[in-house]
């Protein structure tokens, strides 16, 4: 980088950024020895057993889990409802490396599935606003040339945004992917009753989503009713400790139609 002083400060004439490979350089034994105890403490923390689950909470195919739902997502939503006392909850499979929970759950398992330091917030929505939010969520999907459900390319490039598709619990709803954006919510029931535009709901979300992450309509800092300040990973860990063995929650009635 070259620069020159001016009357108001410094002007940068040109700059260059370079990534320097670290592979050719040997690690410093002094630094490795210095951080070794902290590294081992971290590994022990991650491998501590918190409890166990009674049932299949794994995710073998993230796309299929988004299409059909999963017990792992049901559990996260149930935890969010327990912590907030909201009517509804929404959460996402945060990346395609999420594998769900094995039988014996460690902190490493929790952070592998939920790597972001999110807290929780609650937003109040009318029935019409909830429908609009679901219509936005339904833009995550499209159909390929074989009429099979795929992810909308807009959520994959230029930056993967797989964490921006939320699944809602305990709603009974259906997306018809054959319909254009904005007209895909084919069914929307709550407690066996059709949701009316004037209905009101308290919805638990990650704070990232609640302040507008993912460009969902009707979300924003001004719409937040209250927040839970504890990190979500801590909430999941404590819930598993307190309720082990975790039984399968009631699966939400959620469907995607392609014909």
MOZI-V451814 format. One record per pair of residues at least 24 apart in sequence whose ideal C-beta (glycine too) atoms are under 7 Angstrom apart, sorted by the first residue. I is the first residue (numbers start at 1). J is the second residue. Records with the same first field share a line. If there is no record, write none. Layout:
I->J + J
This chain:
45->107
46->106 + 107 + 108
47->106 + 108
48->106 + 107
49->104 + 106
50->105 + 106 + 107 + 237 + 240 + 241
51->105 + 240 + 241 + 244 + 245 + 246
52->103 + 104 + 105 + 244 + 245
53->101 + 103 + 105 + 245 + 246
54->245 + 246 + 247
55->247 + 248
57->100 + 101
58->99 + 100 + 101 + 102
59->93 + 98 + 99 + 100
62->93 + 96 + 98
63->151
65->93
66->93 + 165
67->149 + 256
69->167 + 251 + 252 + 254
70->100
71->248 + 249 + 251
72->100 + 101
73->167
74->169 + 249 + 251 + 252
75->246 + 249
77->169
78->249
79->235 + 236 + 239
80->120 + 204
81->204
82->239
83->120 + 228 + 235
84->120 + 122 + 204 + 228
86->122 + 202 + 203 + 204
87->201 + 202
88->168 + 169 + 171 + 201 + 203
89->169 + 203 + 204
90->166 + 167 + 168 + 203 + 205
91->166 + 167 + 206
92->163 + 164 + 165 + 166 + 167
93->162
94->163
95->162 + 163
96->162
105->240
107->237
110->233 + 236 + 237
111->233
114->232 + 233 + 236
117->231
118->206 + 207 + 208 + 232
119->207 + 227 + 228 + 229 + 230 + 231 + 232
120->204 + 206 + 207 + 227 + 228 + 232
121->205 + 207 + 210 + 224 + 227
122->202 + 203 + 204 + 224 + 225 + 226
123->203 + 205 + 210 + 219 + 223 + 224 + 225
124->200 + 202 + 225
125->201 + 203 + 218
126->197 + 198 + 199 + 200
127->195 + 196 + 197 + 198 + 199
128->197
129->218
130->195 + 201
131->185 + 188 + 195
132->217 + 218
133->216 + 217 + 218
134->173 + 185 + 188
135->182 + 184 + 185
136->216 + 217
137->165 + 166
138->175 + 184 + 185
139->181
140->165
141->177 + 256
143->177 + 258
147->258 + 259
149->177 + 256 + 258
164->214
166->209
167->254
169->252
170->250 + 252
171->252
172->253
173->254
174->255 + 257
175->256 + 257
176->257
177->256 + 257 + 258
178->257 + 258 + 259
186->257
206->232
